[in-house]
């Protein structure tokens, strides 16, 4: 478990009232689930004094909308509250049955039985990173390009809030009238006449009630900004690298240009497979001139830039690929690999979690996330990642074998450590 696993949360909504004289009555409340940030929490219940003494209080639960109710257990002292230990994160429904000498408040719940109280259990706060700000112009208006990564398994439809601050004024102002979707990008049109330093903050909130602020990013606004599409500027940086014999190719969206770009791309991949990274980069530069919005070409170029050790330009190329396709697996994995080489394990984990958000059954990425957790000193989470990697995709035989080996090594290291302390 992460954090203080024994932290208690009390569900105070939707208490169950029980009448006296063996005629049990129920009052159902809490249509919306209560947000709970721990796997261990208390559920309060109330009974009419005339119904005492109780002979038993039994708690039932079901999770994530499944039809089957499970008996959790009995409250030994038969006094509120009863402590529940959730087996995993998710949305839970609870049903309490109390009994005295006259009988029970109800029979065990069935698939159609309404819950007495609901809770959304989420112990894991989001992982958030606000990327460096960039300025450009759109339709003649100064614009700040805000880009971020926010990863969590339990986001709602609009979990992101953006705000700006104008130092030395400490007041924050909302960029949008209401929270927005987690798209990873927002273009903020600067209010007329605004110049000078501006700080930007990203806040994300998940369904479990966790609210995480990003580190601040600042930028200096000028009175007038050149109108320059950001992709064209970035492509220019990548295509201006020293490369003898590279022809200048005019941008074109024609079918002929696309065919030529595809041919260049295929040739570049052939160079890559032979380890001829510089030749492959040269071919890709020409392909990108023909099609500057080709995410796969940027990602392939980044792979080859990594091959020659140019990590700065490689990270830049991966970023261009992700601007076109924010969920592109190869680019996200490549970005994570660069961050790991630079010992920026938090950023590496954020990239890997983005992949898992869209494909939670990627065994290789779970194993990679476990490796990152090891460097972060989180052995418990690393074991969880490795274990999941061994179970979710039986066809990934090599990944399964590698993950099992990692688990065996961790067990052996732990055994040796315990022996050394005796």
C-alpha positions in Angstrom: 0.0 0.0 0.0 1.1 3.6 -0.6 1.1 6.2 2.1 -0.6 5.7 5.4 -2.7 2.7 4.6 -4.4 2.7 8.0 -5.8 6.2 7.7 -9.5 6.2 8.5 -12.3 7.9 6.6 -15.8 8.0 8.0 -18.7 7.8 5.6 -21.3 10.0 7.3 -23.8 10.2 4.4 -26.5 7.6 3.9 -26.8 6.2 7.4 -29.2 3.3 7.9 -32.0 3.9 10.4 -33.7 0.8 11.9 -37.1 1.0 13.7 -38.2 -1.0 16.8 -40.5 -3.9 17.6 -39.1 -6.2 14.9 -40.7 -4.1 12.1 -37.5 -3.0 10.4 -37.6 0.1 8.2 -34.9 1.5 6.0 -34.1 5.0 4.9 -31.9 5.2 1.8 -29.6 8.2 1.3 -26.5 9.2 -0.5 -27.3 8.8 -4.2 -23.9 10.2 -5.1 -20.9 8.2 -3.9 -18.8 9.6 -1.0 -15.2 10.3 -2.0 -12.7 8.2 0.1 -9.0 8.4 -0.2 -8.0 5.2 1.6 -8.5 1.5 1.3 -9.4 1.4 5.0 -12.3 3.5 6.3 -15.2 3.5 8.7 -18.9 3.3 7.8 -21.3 4.7 10.4 -24.8 3.3 11.0 -27.6 4.2 13.4 -30.4 2.2 14.9 -33.5 3.2 16.9 -32.9 2.8 20.6 -36.0 0.7 20.9 -34.4 -1.9 18.6 -31.5 -2.6 21.0 -29.9 -4.8 21.9 -28.7 -6.0 18.5 -27.6 -9.6 18.1 -25.6 -8.9 14.9 -24.7 -6.2 12.3 -23.5 -7.6 9.0 -22.0 -5.5 6.1 -22.3 -6.5 2.5 -20.7 -4.9 -0.5 -20.3 -5.0 -4.3 -17.8 -3.1 -6.4 -17.9 -1.4 -9.8 -21.5 -2.2 -10.6 -21.2 -6.0 -10.5 -24.5 -7.8 -9.7 -23.1 -10.0 -6.9 -23.0 -8.9 -3.3 -20.3 -10.1 -1.1 -20.5 -10.5 2.7 -17.7 -8.5 4.2 -18.3 -9.5 7.8 -19.9 -8.6 11.1 -19.4 -5.7 13.4 -18.1 -7.5 16.6 -19.2 -4.9 19.1 -22.5 -4.0 17.2 -21.8 -0.3 17.8 -21.2 2.1 14.9 -19.0 2.4 13.1 -17.9 -0.7 11.2 -14.5 -0.7 9.6 -14.3 -1.7 6.0 -11.1 -2.8 4.1 -11.5 -2.4 0.4 -9.7 -5.0 -1.7 -9.0 -2.5 -4.5 -9.9 1.0 -5.8 -13.3 1.5 -7.4 -16.9 2.4 -6.7 -18.4 0.5 -3.9 -22.0 -0.1 -2.8 -22.8 -1.1 0.8 -25.7 -2.9 2.4 -26.2 -3.3 6.2 -28.3 -6.0 7.8 -29.0 -5.7 11.5 -30.8 -8.3 13.7 -32.2 -8.5 17.2 -34.4 -11.0 19.0 -37.4 -10.3 16.7 -35.4 -11.0 13.5 -33.3 -9.3 10.8 -33.8 -6.0 9.1 -33.8 -7.8 5.7 -32.7 -11.0 3.8 -29.3 -10.9 2.2 -29.2 -8.4 -0.7 -29.8 -9.6 -4.3 -28.8 -8.2 -7.6 -31.7 -5.7 -7.6 -31.2 -4.6 -4.0 -30.5 -0.8 -3.7 -27.4 0.2 -1.7 -27.7 2.0 1.6 -24.6 4.0 0.9 -22.0 4.3 -1.9 -18.3 5.3 -1.9 -15.7 5.9 -4.5 -12.4 4.6 -3.2 -9.3 6.1 -4.7 -6.0 6.1 -2.7 -3.7 7.2 -5.5 -3.4 10.9 -6.4 -2.8 12.0 -10.0 0.6 12.4 -11.5 0.9 15.9 -13.0 3.5 17.7 -15.0 3.1 21.1 -16.6 5.5 21.4 -19.6 7.4 24.6 -20.5 5.2 27.3 -21.9 5.5 28.6 -25.5 4.2 31.7 -27.2 2.9 32.0 -30.7 0.1 33.9 -32.5 -3.2 32.7 -33.7 -5.3 34.8 -36.0 -3.2 37.8 -35.0 -3.7 37.3 -31.3 -0.8 36.6 -28.8 -1.3 33.0 -27.6 0.3 30.9 -24.9 0.5 27.2 -25.6 -0.1 25.3 -22.4 0.9 21.7 -22.5 0.7 19.1 -19.7 0.7 15.5 -18.7 -1.8 14.4 -16.1 -2.3 10.7 -15.4 -4.8 9.0 -13.1 -7.0 5.9 -13.3 -10.1 7.8 -12.0 -10.5 11.1 -13.8 -14.0 12.6 -14.4 -15.0 14.3 -17.7 -13.4 17.7 -16.8 -10.7 17.3 -14.2 -8.3 20.1 -15.3 -8.3 23.7 -14.1 -5.8 26.3 -15.5 -5.0 29.6 -13.9 -2.6 32.5 -14.4 -0.9 34.9 -12.1 0.7 38.3 -12.8 3.6 38.8 -10.3 3.9 40.6 -8.0 0.1 40.2 -7.6 -0.5 36.9 -5.9 -4.1 36.5 -7.0 -4.9 33.6 -9.4 -7.2 34.1 -12.3 -9.0 31.2 -14.1 -8.1 30.8 -17.8 -11.4 29.1 -18.5 -14.9 29.7 -17.0 -15.0 26.0 -15.9 -12.7 23.0 -15.7 -11.7 21.4 -19.0 -11.1 17.8 -20.3 -7.7 16.2 -19.8 -6.6 16.8 -23.5 -3.0 17.7 -22.5 -3.1 21.0 -24.4 -4.8 24.4 -24.2 -4.1 27.5 -26.3 -4.7 30.6 -24.1 -5.4 33.7 -26.0 -3.8 36.5 -24.0 -6.1 39.3 -23.0 -5.6 42.5 -25.0 -2.8 44.7 -23.7 -1.3 42.1 -21.3 2.5 42.1 -21.2 5.2 41.2 -18.8 5.7 38.1 -16.7 2.9 35.6 -16.3 2.9 32.4 -14.2 0.7 29.5 -15.0 -0.6 26.8 -12.7 -2.4 23.5 -13.5 -4.7 21.8 -11.0 -6.2 18.4 -11.5 -8.8 16.7 -9.4 -9.7 13.0 -9.6 -12.9 11.3 -8.5 -11.4 10.2 -5.2 -11.1 13.9 -4.2 -7.3 14.2 -4.6 -6.3 17.6 -5.9 -2.8 18.1 -7.2 -1.2 21.3 -8.4 1.6 21.4 -10.9 4.9 23.3 -10.4 4.5 26.8 -11.8 5.7 27.7 -15.3 6.4 31.3 -16.1 6.8 33.2 -19.4 7.4 36.8 -20.4 4.7 38.3 -22.6 5.7 40.9 -25.2 3.5 43.5 -26.9 3.5 41.8 -30.3 4.3 38.2 -31.3 5.2 37.0 -34.8 2.6 34.8 -36.5 4.4 31.6 -36.9 2.9 28.1 -36.7 4.6 26.3 -33.9 5.1 23.0 -35.9 6.8 24.8 -38.8 9.2 26.5 -36.4 10.0 23.2 -34.6 10.4 21.3 -37.9 12.9 24.0 -39.0 14.9 23.3 -35.9 15.0 19.6 -36.5 15.7 19.9 -40.3 18.5 22.5 -39.9 20.9 20.1 -38.3 24.2 19.8 -40.2 23.6 17.3 -43.0 25.6 17.4 -46.3 23.7 16.6 -49.4 20.2 17.1 -48.1 18.0 18.7 -50.7 15.5 21.4 -50.0 12.0 20.0 -50.7 9.0 22.3 -51.0 6.0 21.6 -48.6 3.2 20.0 -50.5 0.0 18.1 -49.5 -0.4 16.5 -52.9 -0.6 12.7 -53.4 2.7 12.7 -55.2 4.4 14.5 -52.3 2.9 11.9 -49.8 4.1 9.1 -52.0 7.6 10.6 -52.0 7.5 11.1 -48.2 6.5 7.4 -47.7 9.4 6.3 -49.9 11.8 8.4 -47.9 10.3 7.0 -44.7 10.7 3.4 -45.8 14.3 4.1 -46.8 15.0 5.7 -43.4 13.6 2.7 -41.5 15.9 0.4 -43.6 18.8 2.6 -42.6 17.7 2.3 -38.9 17.6 -1.5 -39.1 21.2 -1.5 -40.4 22.3 0.9 -37.6 22.8 3.7 -40.0 21.2 6.3 -37.9 22.6 9.5 -39.5 21.6 8.3 -43.0 18.1 7.5 -41.7 17.8 10.9 -40.0 18.7 12.6 -43.3 15.9 10.7 -45.1 13.4 11.6 -42.4 14.2 15.3 -42.5 13.2 15.3 -46.2 10.1 13.3 -45.5 9.0 15.7 -42.7 9.5 18.7 -45.1 6.9 17.0 -47.3 4.6 16.2 -44.4 5.3 18.2 -41.2 2.4 16.6 -39.4 3.6 13.0 -39.6 3.8 11.7 -36.1 5.4 8.4 -37.0 8.2 10.2 -38.8 9.0 12.4 -35.8 9.0 9.4 -33.5 11.3 7.4 -35.8 13.6 10.3 -36.1 13.7 10.6 -32.3 14.6 6.9 -32.0 17.6 7.5 -34.3 18.6 10.6 -32.5 18.7 8.5 -29.4 20.9 6.1 -31.3 23.5 8.8 -31.9 23.2 10.1 -28.3 21.5 13.4 -29.2 18.9 13.2 -26.4 17.8 16.9 -26.5 16.7 16.8 -30.1 15.3 13.3 -29.6 13.1 14.5 -26.7 12.1 17.5 -28.9 11.1 15.1 -31.8 9.1 12.9 -29.5 7.2 16.0 -28.3 6.4 16.9 -31.9 5.0 13.4 -32.4 2.9 13.6 -29.3 1.5 17.0 -30.3 0.0 15.1 -33.3 -0.9 11.9 -31.4 -0.9 12.5 -27.6 -1.4 8.7 -27.0 1.3 7.4 -29.3 2.9 4.5 -27.5 6.3 4.6 -29.2 6.8 8.3 -28.5 5.7 8.0 -24.9 8.0 5.0 -24.3 10.8 6.8 -26.0 10.2 9.9 -23.8 10.2 7.7 -20.7 13.5 6.1 -21.7 15.2 9.5 -22.1 13.8 10.7 -18.7 15.1 7.5 -17.1 18.6 8.1 -18.6 18.5 11.5 -17.0 17.3 10.2 -13.7 14.1 12.1 -14.0 12.0 9.1 -12.8 8.9 11.1 -12.0 8.6 12.3 -15.6 9.4 8.8 -16.9 6.6 7.4 -14.7 4.2 10.0 -16.0 4.8 9.0 -19.7 4.4 5.3 -18.9 1.2 6.0 -17.0 -0.2 7.8 -20.0 0.2 4.7 -22.0 -1.5 2.6 -19.4 -4.4 5.0 -19.1 -5.4 4.1 -22.7 -4.1 0.5 -22.7 -4.0 -0.9 -19.1 -3.1 -4.4 -20.5 0.3 -3.4 -21.8 2.5 -5.9 -20.0 5.8 -4.4 -21.1 4.9 -0.9 -19.9 3.8 -2.3 -16.5 7.3 -3.9 -16.3 9.0 -0.7 -17.3 6.9 1.2 -14.7 8.1 -1.3 -12.1 11.7 -0.6 -13.0 11.1 3.1 -12.5 9.5 2.4 -9.1 12.7 0.6 -8.1 14.7 3.7 -8.8 12.2 5.8 -6.9 12.6 3.4 -3.9 9.0 2.1 -4.0 9.6 -1.6 -3.7 5.9 -2.3 -2.9 4.6 -0.6 -6.0 7.4 -2.2 -8.1 6.2 -5.7 -7.0 2.6 -4.7 -7.9 3.8 -3.7 -11.4 5.9 -6.8 -12.0 3.1 -9.0 -10.8 0.6 -7.4 -13.1 3.0 -7.8 -16.0 3.1 -11.5 -15.4 -0.7 -11.8 -15.5 -2.4 -9.5 -18.0 -1.0 -10.8 -21.3 0.0 -14.5 -21.4 1.1 -14.1 -25.0 3.8 -11.7 -24.0 6.0 -14.6 -23.0 9.4 -12.8 -22.9 7.9 -9.9 -20.8 6.3 -12.4 -18.5 9.6 -14.3 -18.1 11.5 -11.0 -17.5 9.0 -9.8 -14.9 9.1 -13.1 -13.0 12.9 -12.9 -13.0 12.7 -9.4 -11.5 10.3 -10.7 -8.8 12.6 -13.6 -8.0 15.6 -11.3 -7.7 13.6 -8.9 -5.4 12.7 -11.8 -3.2 16.3 -13.0 -3.0 17.6 -9.5 -2.2 15.0 -9.1 0.6 15.9 -12.5 2.0 19.6 -11.7 2.0 18.9 -8.3 3.7 16.9 -9.9 6.4 19.6 -12.5 7.0 22.3 -9.9 7.3 20.4 -8.0 10.0 20.0 -11.1 12.3 
